């Protein structure tokens, strides 16, 4: 009987491998294909320094959560007149993996809403960052206080 899979399944990239890729551009040249939102310093200060407008983004995020295991987030996004939503990202700056979600819309939309549950490592703000069809970005944040952490390792 022949092997139905002639090639081994590739292993997923580890966090260490991804960080090594970011360290490659020694001369300060960014790697091709990386977006600005991936390169930015995804810390609370880094996101605040972008001075993103929150126009058109409504977030519902609990002020207090008993555990960080599954904190609900609801977001409704309305693009300004004449523009469409291309990309939606959710950042959790205090988590080991700061980008919690990246959603590239197949067809740009003038409005979009979603709901999800997030795993939080600590008390922090959740950020929703939207990239519009003209390349501009909008962003909004909402704080929450976690009474019990859900991330004890680098997961």
Secondary structure by P-SEA (a helix, b strand, c coil): ccccccccccccccaaaaaaaaaccccccccccccccccccccaaaaaaaccccccbbbbbbcccccccbbbbbbbbbbcccccccbbbbbbccccccccbbbbbccccccccccbbbbbccbbbbbbbbbcccccccbbbbbbbbccccccccc
